[in-house]
């Protein structure tokens, strides 16, 4: 389900970087060569159906390319 981030992403942590990113070759091919990192953080998101949740987000990021493939990994608390 699609979502919109309505707060800042907080408590950002690196899960993997460099060769530890298992889809690195695909990211290089699709978005360009970069120093890819897999990150996680927490944010409040609003889904298409109007529900608001605190979720754990996971995404890939490279300098000069930006955040790609953001997904909500875990729904932690329903807010509305």
N, C-alpha and C positions, 0 to 999 in steps of 0.2 A: 504494500500500500504506500502511496506517495505521502510525503510529509514536508512540513515547512519548519525550519528551526526558528523559535521565537525567543530564545535567550542566547547568551554567550556560551560557547563550549568551554567547560571548566575541567580542571584536573586532567589535563592532556598528558598522556604517557606514550612513549614509544614501545611498541610491541616487537617490531623487527626492523632491521635496516640493512641496506646493501644486499649481499647474497642471501641473507636470511628471509628476504621477501620472496615467497615461492612463485608469485606470478610476475616477477620482475621483467622477464623477457617479453611477455605480452604487454605490460605497461609501456616498455620502451618502444615496442612496435606501434602501439595505438596512439600514445600521447607524446612520444619523443624520449630521447635519452636523458636520464636524470638520476640523481642519487635518491632512489625511492626509499621511503620509510612507511611502515604500517603503524598507524596511530589509533588511540582510543581516547574518548573523553565523554563527559556527561553534559546533557543539555535538555531543555524543555522543548518538545516538538508538538506541532498540531497536525493531525492527520486529516485527510480529505473529508472524513465523516464528522469532523468537528471535535473529536476527542483530543484532549491534551494530556501528555504523559511526560514523566521524567524518564529518559532512556539513556542507555550506553550506546554511543555511536562508534563505529569503526570506519576508517577510510585510509586511502593511500595519498601520499603527498611527496612532491619533489620541488626543490628550489627552482623558481622560474616557471613552473608548470602549474602548481596549485593543488588544491584538494580534488581528488577523483574518487569515484565509486563509493560515496558515503552511504552507509546503511545502518539501520537501527538494529543492533545486535540483541539487546535485552530491554524489555519494558519493565522498569523498576517500580514506578508508582503512578497511578492514575490521578490526575489533578482536576479534570473536569470532563 
